[in-house]
């Protein structure tokens, strides 16, 4: 004998299937002893806070080293091998273990030491274990704020410096 399924009996059948699924652990939100069903904990977010001795390469071309100090409050200090000290900020990026930083470095004339402008750099920083890699762009400005040139930059460090 064939049973005709109506809206009323169809709803009853669906309800019975749902109850059976929940009772056997097939529904979402139920506990299961299967390892594959257990949620895995996300890796903890790595922190850039501390001092990093970074090697810097630009598209000017030029290269050098700098010590970047990421502070707990989101501020940043830069001490370069061939630049004046710079200051800036950092904040979490869009991906895990990724950050954005901006640094402003004053420029001076090499002979008179008179101020000539600034460099503003923005980089995306990625932490992978103890390693730091960064890439971005920088722009050079004169004292009136006129942009003189832009260039690419990349940085890397193999580990944080000891405190």
Secondary structure, 3 states (H helix, E strand, C coil): CCCCCCHHHHHHHHHHHHHHHHHCCCCCCCCCCCHHHCCCCCCCCCCCCEEEEEEEEECCCEEEEEEEEECCCCEEEEEECCCCCEEEEEEECCCCCEEEEEEEEEEECCCCCCEEEEEEEEEEEEEECCEEEEEEEEEEEECCCCEEEEEEEEEEECCECCC
